[in-house]
């Protein structure tokens, strides 16, 4: 399954989206992982200067 993690730059205004305010990283997760495990890995991989926003399923 493909999952996309979304990160927002620290201090960015979520209502004024500008280039570089968000990063999206897509990865493949083996079947059987639950949302908490996937979220844990996504948070651990947060780029410097960004905060974890959420996950979405990629097709």
Secondary structure in CASP SS format (residue, H / E / C, confidence):
PFRMAT SS
TARGET T0000
AUTHOR 0000-0000-0000
METHOD secondary structure of the structure
MODEL  1
X C 1.00
X E 1.00
X E 1.00
X E 1.00
X E 1.00
X E 1.00
X E 1.00
X E 1.00
X E 1.00
X C 1.00
X C 1.00
X C 1.00
X C 1.00
X C 1.00
X C 1.00
X C 1.00
X C 1.00
X C 1.00
X C 1.00
X C 1.00
X C 1.00
X E 1.00
X E 1.00
X E 1.00
X E 1.00
X E 1.00
X E 1.00
X E 1.00
X C 1.00
X C 1.00
X C 1.00
X C 1.00
X C 1.00
X C 1.00
X H 1.00
X H 1.00
X H 1.00
X H 1.00
X H 1.00
X H 1.00
X H 1.00
X H 1.00
X H 1.00
X H 1.00
X C 1.00
X C 1.00
X C 1.00
X C 1.00
X C 1.00
X E 1.00
X E 1.00
X E 1.00
X E 1.00
X E 1.00
X E 1.00
X E 1.00
X E 1.00
X E 1.00
X C 1.00
END
